[in-house]
Amino acid sequence: MSDGSWAGGKGSKPRKVDRKKFDDNYDRIFGKKKAGENVENCKEGEELGLKLLQSVKEMKAQKSDYKRNEGAEK
């Protein structure tokens, strides 16, 4: 029969890992965020968002003016 030393299983035991190599590669792949790196992009994004919002408001105003003028012609 079996002596109880079966090597198979569901894999609940973690593999051997070189932690330093893992940490170095993680930083290499995903990178570390530099302080203030996204602040400039955020400011540019805010300006772009405000311009876009203003454009949408202008387009809606033009559309409503067009509808009012179209109704007056009939």
C-alpha positions in Angstrom: 0.0 0.0 0.0 1.0 3.6 0.6 3.5 4.8 3.2 1.9 8.3 3.4 4.7 10.2 1.7 2.9 11.3 -1.4 4.6 14.3 -3.1 1.5 15.5 -5.1 -1.2 17.8 -3.9 -3.1 21.0 -4.6 0.0 23.3 -4.4 -0.8 24.9 -1.1 2.9 24.8 -0.1 4.7 27.9 -1.5 7.6 27.5 -3.9 11.1 28.5 -3.0 11.6 32.1 -4.0 14.7 34.4 -4.1 13.0 37.3 -2.3 15.7 39.9 -3.3 15.5 38.9 -7.0 11.7 39.1 -6.8 11.8 42.6 -5.2 14.3 43.9 -7.8 12.3 42.6 -10.7 9.1 43.9 -9.3 10.5 47.4 -9.1 12.0 47.0 -12.6 8.7 46.0 -14.1 6.3 48.2 -12.3 8.7 51.0 -11.3 8.7 53.2 -8.3 6.6 56.4 -8.4 8.7 59.5 -8.1 7.3 62.2 -5.8 5.5 64.8 -7.8 5.7 62.8 -11.1 1.9 62.8 -11.6 1.3 66.3 -10.3 2.2 67.9 -13.7 0.1 65.4 -15.6 -2.7 66.1 -13.2 -2.5 69.8 -13.8 -2.5 69.3 -17.6 -5.4 66.9 -17.3 -7.4 69.4 -15.2 -6.8 72.1 -17.8 -7.8 69.8 -20.6 -10.9 68.7 -18.7 -11.9 72.3 -18.1 -11.5 73.1 -21.8 -13.5 70.1 -22.8 -16.2 71.0 -20.3 -16.3 74.6 -21.7 -16.6 73.2 -25.3 -19.5 70.9 -24.3 -21.3 73.8 -22.7 -20.8 76.0 -25.8 -22.0 73.2 -28.0 -25.2 72.7 -25.9 -25.8 76.5 -26.0 -25.4 76.5 -29.8 -27.8 73.5 -30.1 -30.5 75.1 -28.0 -30.1 78.4 -29.9 -30.5 76.4 -33.2 -33.6 74.7 -31.9 -35.2 78.0 -30.8 -34.4 79.6 -34.2 -35.7 76.6 -36.1 -39.0 76.8 -34.2 -39.4 80.5 -34.9 -39.1 80.0 -38.7 -42.1 77.7 -38.9 
